[in-house]
């Protein structure tokens, strides 16, 4: 059954907005059909459609709450120069079950802002496609030092390409699905950023010998942790 989205599922009857109603109509749903709708906070309802012109009115028949997974993988990354690449990464990260994405402003960053409204729409589309019931938290750009302080605690996997610093293969540290993965900008983290992170307990990791794009590196790291934990 296709999954749709509405941010508020507290009532026994409600209307979908015009955009989501168009999605329902595109799937050729008629009066009396049952569909599933999530609010992105774990709640999923099954309801029957009643069309009012071009708006789908939903009568709730069943309500289920899906508990959030205790394993909460976080991603900290510098925004990519091309916003489309960032949207692609977000879509795939949501499909893989990322819990939160925090954008970081580094010394070598080339993009100081992100379009949170567009990213939120991408994330909603991704949970609908992948049949997930929890939207990830998407945080606006913050300074590197700020995030080091705010996200302190737990395992931090700090990916960089600087060969003058010791790094460990990510495969050695994929046993914690509550880890925080750090991915730098196109110009990589600076020496000072690497030293500041490792002084606070971050583990410097390598993603292999190839030089990966920012969004590829992020997805590779997420997939490595998720695949390892799925096998455990």
Secondary structure, 3 states (H helix, E strand, C coil): CCEEECCCCCCCEEECCHHHHHHHHHCCCCCCCEEEEECCECEEEEEEEEEECCEEEEEEEEEEECCCCCCCCEEEECCCCCHHHHHHHHHHHHHHCCCEEEEEECCCCCCCCCCHHHHHHHHHHHHHHHCCCECCEEEEEEEHHHHHHHCCCCCEEEECCCCCCCCEEHHHHCCCCCCEEEECCCCCCCHHHHHHHHHCCCEEEECCCCCCCHHHHHHHHHHHHHHHHHHC
